[in-house]
Amino acid sequence: MDKSNARVYKAKAPLSVWLGALAIGGIVLVFILLAVWQMSSGITEAKMTGTVVAKEFKPMSEPEQQITLHKAGEVRVDQVAGEYIITVEVLQKDRSKKSYTVWLNDKVRYDAVKVGDNFDVGPYLVR
């Protein structure tokens, strides 16, 4: 076979195929951007800071062991003497106040919070 007479055929895509592919790609990109924006708005709304109005400690008859799994795969075992509960009032968009009950994991965090302090309820509700 003589290579000088060999022809190479290159298929050419019509302009409508190129425009269709660009349109579909643009729609997919817009959809992804809207999805990311929509997901982040939920986290923004979850960030609610209010005022601590009450603290309550409910002791248990016997301390119990609490096993906690952390993100890095770390396992921690703590002795828990009871439930550490705070009540936080958050001002809503309509200017009304809503009370949230937050259970804290440890005594150190519970002791650090005082009645009248500002407290961000959002991370506890999002978990």
C-alpha positions in Angstrom: 0.0 0.0 0.0 1.4 3.4 -1.0 1.5 5.9 1.9 1.6 8.9 -0.4 -2.0 8.2 -1.5 -3.3 7.4 2.1 -6.0 9.8 3.1 -6.7 10.8 6.7 -10.4 11.5 7.3 -11.2 13.9 10.1 -14.8 14.0 11.1 -16.0 17.5 11.6 -18.7 18.1 14.2 -21.4 20.4 13.1 -21.8 23.7 14.8 -25.1 22.6 16.4 -23.3 19.8 18.3 -20.7 22.3 19.6 -23.4 24.7 20.7 -25.4 21.9 22.3 -22.4 20.6 24.3 -21.6 24.2 25.5 -25.2 24.7 26.5 -25.4 21.5 28.4 -22.1 22.2 30.1 -23.3 25.7 31.1 -26.5 24.3 32.5 -24.6 21.7 34.6 -22.2 24.3 35.9 -25.1 26.6 36.9 -26.8 23.7 38.6 -23.7 22.8 40.6 -23.1 26.4 41.6 -26.8 26.8 42.8 -26.6 23.5 44.7 -23.4 24.7 46.6 -25.0 28.1 47.3 -28.2 26.4 48.6 -26.2 24.1 50.8 -24.2 26.9 52.4 -27.3 29.0 53.2 -28.5 26.3 55.6 -25.3 26.5 57.6 -25.4 30.3 57.6 -29.0 30.2 59.0 -27.9 27.6 61.6 -25.5 30.0 63.2 -27.7 31.4 65.9 -26.2 33.3 68.8 -28.3 34.0 71.8 -28.1 34.6 75.5 -27.7 31.9 78.2 -30.8 32.2 80.4 -30.5 29.1 82.5 -28.0 26.3 83.5 -29.0 23.0 84.9 -27.0 19.9 86.1 -28.9 16.7 86.5 -26.7 14.3 88.5 -26.9 10.5 87.9 -27.2 8.0 90.7 -23.8 6.5 89.5 -21.3 8.0 87.1 -21.3 6.3 83.8 -18.7 5.8 81.1 -19.3 7.6 77.9 -17.5 6.6 74.7 -17.0 9.3 72.1 -15.7 8.8 68.5 -13.9 11.8 67.0 -13.3 12.7 63.4 -9.7 11.5 63.3 -10.8 8.0 64.5 -9.8 8.7 68.0 -11.9 6.9 70.7 -12.2 8.7 74.1 -13.8 7.2 77.2 -14.9 9.7 79.9 -16.6 9.4 83.2 -19.9 11.4 83.1 -21.5 12.4 86.4 -24.7 13.7 84.9 -26.3 15.9 82.2 -25.0 19.4 81.6 -27.8 21.4 80.2 -28.1 25.1 79.3 -31.0 27.1 77.9 -30.3 29.7 75.3 -32.7 32.4 74.1 -32.2 33.4 70.5 -33.7 36.4 68.9 -35.5 35.3 65.7 -35.9 37.3 62.4 -39.5 38.3 63.4 -38.1 39.8 66.7 -39.6 37.0 68.8 -37.4 34.9 71.2 -37.0 31.2 70.9 -35.5 29.0 73.6 -33.1 26.2 72.7 -32.0 23.5 75.1 -28.3 22.5 74.6 -26.7 19.4 76.1 -23.0 19.9 76.7 -20.6 17.1 76.6 -18.3 18.0 79.5 -18.1 19.8 82.8 -15.3 22.1 81.6 -17.5 23.6 78.9 -20.4 23.8 81.2 -18.4 25.7 83.9 -17.0 28.1 81.3 -20.5 29.3 80.3 -22.3 31.7 82.7 -25.9 32.9 82.7 -26.0 36.1 80.6 -23.1 35.1 78.3 -23.6 34.9 74.5 -23.6 31.4 73.2 -23.6 30.1 69.6 -26.3 27.4 69.4 -25.8 26.6 65.7 -23.0 24.1 65.9 -24.9 22.0 68.4 -28.0 21.9 66.2 -26.2 21.2 62.9 -24.3 18.1 64.2 
